[in-house]
């Protein structure tokens, strides 16, 4: 078994990949690195921690191994053996209490702080997901076991994902029934979906461990007004960013409609791909810039550079609001602009920009109107929903699970080709000059270097994926009821792929130190907002697109409006002479009134559901289960063969070697 290491502090004498430095710069950085490293080891050992360093994969990279002594653990945990997450969290809190934070001004050469994977646990955990018992709270790998290994925040995410997946059985069954047996845009399905979404959100709110006590434990800060004032002053920047994003997405949407409906010139197929190309190139760049802006704004609002729990909650609200626009705006434009009013808009465009339609013959107008009507119909929403809930989810799973394997293979091939062609002498000397070591230590260090090269796990991105999916089901599944079953199937895979991603493609998550039980925080606020928005949007969709009569023609409200405009066009009236705008105004007015009524109905339903769910949860609360003793805690003694591992330090030698071989 490997040595018991709690943390690894990655120190870089040179920025990653930077080797072409002048001798003077290398000497200066080497001196500063030696000063920081000496101070680092001195302060850590002063806290009673075991510290030793080994060379990393890159030139000038130092891996500082940190472990807590049994004596310090006995003093810090007198009543119980700490689990693996407790140990790591305790040591990490000691390190950060010394002011040692990655890339801070004082410790600019500290690149990152990480913990190592427990390979035995990882293999057993992944194997457990192949059995149905993984969904059971009494499973060998229950949420408590996950919490003991990765911390409470990771365990809470998997609890949320399993709870949400179990709840998805309801919209999956309702969607299948509505799709094959019901009418399009069924009012009954939309009402049942509203009740389900409110029940899920209120059930989760009541089940969260910190929900009942969070407000009573919250203390009002004396400088609360300063933070609120800064939030208020940063609001214009957020609104400006949202406006720019809406303008960008709307422009791409309109361009897509223009290209696919009017352009018939050379390169039509190639030009047809341009909206997708614009979206792929521009939107991710915009979101990257906005995420950096959101981080700076949040740091300014909270007047801190540290990224604690409060920082993460505030940043999440800013980022998800923009992510929601990217996810849902296209569907909104299709549902409330393109499908109901697109035919009229296209007729106006054709009348003003195509002269041969200025005095049309009935047959020509009939052909054009029929062509337009055939392209502008509610099927567009179904196609978009299929793309978002099926195609996108399959591609996301490949990006999370399959693509990292491909990228690592490519990187390994490039590294091997570079060594064969260039034969970098510096790297060979670094590893050729190492002291002789046992085979088990060599294998251990190789595994550590592989883990150092992995990216950090981003919990926020997984929450964002699930909450966005919840929005697709709640907001738009009336257009395609099979979204519920597709989300359920995806999440069965997602439970396993997320676990696989954590243990294979990312560094082990650092257990977060929280004074109170963890919550999903701002993501619960996002769920509440999406539930309310779902009630409003579903009411408008049902009113506009549900077939209210048995006749094939003029079945829905939008169809009636299209039929009246179509008949007016055949009679020879120009668009300005039609009563089209009165029909449009009447449709919009009624849809807004229905949406307003649905909003009030949502508040009533939420109050009733919250009352009932609260009573059910209150009567079924179980006493807290005592913490289980982890086998990786204090009682486990380190193998004697690793005692020499902590005696030989390579930190200073590696720092000085960079200058010698420059």
N, C-alpha and C positions, 0 to 999 in steps of 0.2 A: 504494500500500500504506500502511497506517496506521503511526503512529510505534511504535517498539519500546518497549513498556511491559511491565515485569515484574510489578508489583503496583499495585493501586489501594487506597489506605487511605481508607475512608469516614468522615468526621468530621461529626458532627451538633451544631450549636450548641444546637438545641432537640430534645427528643424528637420522634419522627416523629408528625406530625399535630397537634402542640401549638403553636398560634399565639395562643391567648387567654391571654397572660401579661401581668402588670403591667410597667410601665416599669422599676421597680426590679429585678425579677427578670431582665428581659431584659438590663439593663446588667450585672448581676453575672455572668450566664452568658456574655455577650459578652466581658467582661474575662477570665474563666477560659478561654474558648475561644481567645481571641487568645494568651494565655500558653501554652496547650498546643500550639497550632498553631506558634507561633514556636519553641518548644523542639523540637517534632517535626521541623520542617524543618532546624533547626540540627544535630540529632544525626544525621539521615540523611545530610546533606551532609558531615558530619564523617567518615562511613564511606566516602566516595567515591562516593555515589549521586547520580544526577540526580533532582531533585525539582521539581515544579511542581503548582499547584492550579487547578482549574476549578470553577465553580458546578455544583451538582447539580440534580436535578429538583425537590426540595422546598426550601422556605424554610429557610435556615440550614444546608443540606447542602453539604459541600465534598468534592470528589473530588481526593485527593492522588495524583498519578501518580509512580511510582518506577521508575527504570531503573538498571541496573548499567552502568558505563562499561567500555569495551573494555580499558582499562588494568588495572582491578581484576580482570576476568575472566582476563586473561592471567597475572596474578600468582597467582590462585587455582586455575587449571586449566592448569598449564604443559605437560602431556603430551598433552592432547586437547582438541578443541573441545567445549564443553558443549552438550548438547541443550536443548530448550526447558524440559523438566522440571527439568534440573540448574540452569539459570539461575534459574528461579522458586524452587526449593528453596533455593538459595544466598542469594538476596536475602531470602527470608522468614526464613531462619535469622539473617541479619544484623539484620533488624528486630526479631525476638523476643529476640535477645541483648541488645538495648538496653532490654528490659523493656516494649516496646510491644505490648500485648495488648488485644484488644477488650474494652471494658466492665470493665477492671480498675479498681482504686481510683485508681491514679495516672493512668490514661488513660481516664477515664470517658466522654469525648466521642468516643473512637475507637469507632465502631459496628461496623465489620468490616474485615477485610483479605481481598482477593480478587484473582484474576488474570483476565485477559480471554481470551475465546475466540479461537482462530485460525480464522476463518471459512473460509479456503481448505482447511485440513485437515479441518474438520468436514464440508464438502460432499463431499470425496473419501472420507472415512471412511463416511459414510452411504451413498454410492453403492456402496462396496465391499461392503456387507452385502447388496446385491441379487444378488451373484454367489456361487457355491459356493466360490470361492477364499478367501472370508473365513474359512472353517473351517480352512484350511491354515496350518501353521506357517511355510511359505515365502511366504505371501501378502504383497502389498505392505503390507497393514495387519495385520501379525502382532502378536503380543504385545509384541515388542521395540519396534515402532513406537508402539504404544499407550503403552508405558512411557515412551518418549522424550517423548511429548506430555502425558500426564496423571499420570505417576508410577507407581511399581511396585505400589502397592496397588490401583489401578484396573485395571492390566494383570492382576494376580493374580486379581481378581474375574472378569474375562472368561475367563481361563484355566480357573478353577474351573467357571464356567457352561458353557463349551464341553465340558470333560471330563465333567461331570455329564450334560449332554445326550447326549453320545455313549454313555455308559454306560446311559442310559435305553432304548436300543434293546432291551436284553435283557429287562427287565420288560414292555416294550411287546409284544414278540413272545410272551413267555410268557403275558401276560395275555389277548391275543387268542385264543391256543390254548386256554387254560383256560376262558375265558368261553363259547366256542362248541363246544368238544369235550369239556371236562372236567366233573367234578362240582363242585357248590358247595363252597366252602371246601376246596379240594383240598389234601391233605397234600403232594403232589408239588410243587405250585405254591408253597406256603409254604416248603418246604425249599429250592427253587431260589431263591426271593426272599431267604431268609436268606443263602445263599451269595453271591448277587449283591451284597447290601448290604455284607457284610463285605469282599468283594473290592474294591468301590469305595472304601470308607473306607481300607483298608490301602494300596491303590494310590495314593490321593491323599497319604496320610501319607508314603509312600516317595518320592513325586515332589516334595514341597515342598522348595524350595531350602535352607531353613534347618533342616530336620528333623534331619539327621545331626549338625549342629554346635551346635545350640541349647543342649543341656545342658552341653556342654564349655565353652561360652563364658559360661555363666550364672555370675554371682558371687553369693555369699551375702552379703546385707547384714547389717551388725552389729546393726541394729535390727529384724531379721526378726520377733522375738517380739512386738514392739509391734504390727506390722501384723496378725499372726495373732490376737493377743488382741482387737484391734478387730473383726476379721472375726467372731470368735466371739461377741462381745457384740452385733453387729448381726444375728446369726442369728435371735434371737427376733422382731425386727421383720419380717424376711422371712417367717418361718413364720406370723406373725399375718396378714400381708397375704395369703399363700397360703390360709390358712384362711378369711378373709373372702371371697376370690374364689371358692373352692370352694363356700362356702355360698350366695353370690349366684347362681352358675351352676346349682347344684343346685336352688335354689328356683325359678328360671325354668324349668328342665326339668320339675320336678314340677308347676308351675302349668300348663305346656303340656299335660302328660298329663291333668291334672284337667279343664281346659277342653275339650279335644277329646274326652274320653271320657264325661263325666258331664253337663256343662252343656247343656241343651236349651231354655233360656228365651229371653226376648226379646233381640234383639241378639246372637245366637249368632255370626254371622259377624264382627261388629265385635269382640266379646270374643276371638274366635279370633286376632286380630292382636295382642292385648295382650302375649303373651310376646315376640314379635319386637320390638315397640316398647320393652319393658323392656330387652331386650338391647342394642338400638341406642343407647338413651339412657344406661343405667347403666354398661355394661361399658367403653365408651371413656372415660368420665369417671374410672372407677376406675383404668384403665390409665394415664391422664395423671397422676393423683395419684401412682400408684406409681412411674412413671418419674422424676418429680421427687424422690421419696423415695430411689430407687435412686441417683440422681446425688449427693444429699447424703450418703448412707451411704458411697458410694465415695470421695468427697472426704474424708470423715472417716477412713475406713480408711487411705487413703494419705497423709493429712495434707498435701494439696495442693489448690490451686484450678485448676491447669493440667490440661488434658484430653489427656494423652499416650497412648502405646500401652498402658501398664500400666493406666491409668484405663479405657480403652475396653474392654479384655479383661474387667476385673472388672465393669464395668457391663453388658456384654453377657450375662454369665452370669446376673445378677440379672433382667434384663428378659426374656430368652428363656424362663426358667423359668416366668414368668407368661404369656407369650404362648403357650407350649405348653399350659398349662392351658386357656386360652380356645379353642385350636384343637382339642384332642383330648378334653376332658372330656365333651362332649356325645356323642361317639361311644362313649366308654367307658361312660357311663351307659346308652346304648341297648343296647350289646352285652352288658353284664354285669349289668344290673338290669332294664331295661324289657322286653327280649325274653324272657329266660328266666324272670323272676319277676313280670313285670307282670300276668299273668293272675291269679295267686294274690293279689297285692296288691289288684287291682281287685275280686276276689270278696269279700275281707275288707271292703273299703270299702263295697261294695254291701250286704253282710250287716248291717253296723252302722249305716249311714247311710240305707238305704232300707228302711223297715219292711215293705213289701209282699213283700220277699224273705226275711223271717224264717221263713216257713213256705211255701216255694215249691212250686208244682206242677212236675212233671217237665218238662212242655212249656215253661213259662216259664223254668225254669233252663236247659233245653237251648237255647232261643233266645238267652238272655243269654250263655251260655258260648260259643256259636257266634259271636255278634257280637263278643265280646271276643277270641276266638281269631283272628278274621279281621283284627282291627286290630293285634294284637300278634304280629308275625312278623318274621323276619330281613330282609324287604324294606325295613324302616325304615332299616337300615344302608346299603343300596344307594342309597336316596333321598338320605340325608345325604351319602354319598360323591360322588354326582353333583353335589350342590349345592356341595360344597367344591372339587372338582377340575375342574368345568366352569363352573358359574354364577359362582362367586367369582373364578375366574381371568379370565374375560371381563370382569367388572366391574372388577377390579383393573387390567387393561390399559387400559380406558377412563379410569379415574381417573388413571393415570400419563401417558397420551398425549393423550387427547381432552379431558378436563375442563379442563386448564390453558388450552387454546385458548378454551374457552367462558368461563372466568372472566376472561381478559384482554379478551375482547370485551365482556363485561358491564361491566368496570371502565372500558374506553375509552368506552363509551356513557354511563356515569354521569359520567365526567369531562367529556365534551363537553356533557352536559346541564347540569352545574353551571356550566361556563363561560358557556353561553348564558343561563342564568337569573340567576346571581349575578355573573359577571364579576369574579372575585377580582382586585383592583387590585394587590395585593402581588406576585403571581406575574407579572403582565404587566410591572411595573416592573423586576423582577429580570432578565427576559430582554430587555426593550426597551433596557436600559441597558448591555448587553454591548458590548464593543469589536467593530468590524467584523472578520469572520473569513472565511477562504477556505471554499469549498463543501466541500472534502474534510475540513477540520477540523470543520465543523458536522455533517456526516454521521457522522464518527467519534465526536463527543461524544454525539450522539443514540443511537448504538449502545451506548456505554458506559453511559448513563443507563438504557437498557432492561435491560442486564445487571445493573446494581446493584439494580433492582427485583425480580430473580428470587430465589427461595429458594436456599439452599445445598444441595448434593447430599448426600444421606444414604446413605452406602454400607452402613451397618448395616441399614437397612430392606430393601435388596435381598438381602443375605445372609439376613436373617430370612425373607423370602418363599421363597427357594429351600430353606432347611433345613426350614422348615415343610412345604413340598411333599414333600420327601424323607420326612418323617415320615408323611404321608398314604399314600404308596406303600408304605413298609416296614411300617407298623403295621396299616393297615386295608384294603389292596387285596385281601386274601383275601375280604372281603365283596363287593368289586366289582373284579374283575381288570382292567377297562378303565381303571383309574386310571393305569396305567403309560403307555399310549398317549396319554391326555389330557395327562399331564405332559410327555411328549415333544413333542407338538404345541405346547403352551403355550410351552415353552422355545425352540422354533424362533422363535416370535414374540418371546419375551422378550429374546433376544439382540439383536434389532434395536430393540425398543422401549426397552430400557435405554440403548443407544447414542444413540437419538433423544432420549430424555429428557435425557441429559447435555448434549448440544449445543444443545438447543432450550428446555428448560423449567427448567433450573437453571444456577446459576453454574458456571464451570469449576472442577473440583475442584483444591484446592491439593495439589501433590505433598507427601507426608509425608516428613519426614526421619527415617530409621531407620539405626541403626548396623549392623544385621544384615539379611540378606535377609528379605523380608516373608513372613508366614504368615497363614493365616486364623484362627489363634489359637483363641479360645474357641469358634468355630463348629465346629472339628474335634472338640472335646470334646462338643459337642451332637450331632454326627453319630454319635459312638461310643455315646453314651447312647441315642439313638434306635434304633440297630442292636440293642443289647442288649434294649431294651424291645420291639422288633419280634419278636425270637425268643420272648419270653415271651408276648406277646399273641397272636401267630399260633398258638402251640401250644394256648393256651386256646380260641381261636376254632375251630380245627379239631376239637378234642375235643367242643366243645359243639354245633357246627352242621353238621359234615360228615355226610352220609347214610351211615351204616355198614352199612345193610341195603338190599336191593333192593325191599322193600315200600314202598308209597307212604305208609302210615301208620307212625308211630314210626320215621321214617328216621334222625333224629339223636338224640343224647343228650337234648337239650332237648325234642324232640318226644315221646320216651318219657316223660319226666317229666310233660309236659302231658297226655298220654293217660291216665296213671295217675290224675292229679288229676281229670281230666274224668270218668273212669269212677266215681271215688269220689263226685263231685258228683251224678251221675245216680242213684246208689244212695241218695241222701237224707242223706248224712252232712254235718254242719256242718263248716266249715273247721277248727275246733279238734279234731274227731274224726278228721280225716284223718291219714294218714301223710305228709302233705305236707312237713313240716319235716324228716323223715328223708331224703326224696328231695332236698330242697334242700341239706341238709348233705352228703349223699353227692356231689352234683354239685360243690359248692364245694370239698370236700376233694380230690376227684380232679383237678379243674382246677388247684388250687394245686400238687399234686404234679407234674402234667405240666409246669406252668410252671417249677417249680424244676428239673426235669430238663432242660427246654429252656435254662434259664440256664447250666447246666453244659455242655450241648452247645454253646452259643454260645462259651464260653471255649475249648473244644477246637478248634472250627472256626476261630476267630479266630487261635489260635496256629499252626495249620497253614497258613492262608492268609497270615499275616504272614511266615512262613518262606519260602513259595514266592514270594510277591511280592517279598520282599527279595532273593532270589537273582536273580529276573528283572531287577529294576531295577539291581542291582549289576553285572550282566553287560552291560547296555545303556546304561550311563552314558556320555555323550558329553563331550568336553572343552568347557569354556565357550567360547562364541562371543564374540569381541572386540566391544566396543561400537561400534555404527555411528555415524558422524559425522552429526549432524543438520544439515540445511540452515538451521535457525533458530538456529544457534549463533554463535560468535564471528566467523566469517568473513563473516557477512552485515552489510553496512553500512547504516545508516539513511539513508533518502532525504534529500537536502539540503533539500528543501522543508519538512521538519519541524523544521529547526533552530530556527526562530522559535517553535515550540510550547513549547520549554523556557525561553523568555526572559521571557514575560509571566505573572505569577502573580496570581490573583484571590482567594486565600484570605483575606487580611486585609480586603480590600474587601467580601467577602461577609459576613464576621463583623460588620463595622461597619454594613453596610446593614440588618441585622436590627433594630438599635436605631433607626436613622434613620427607618425606615418603620413603627415600632410605633405 
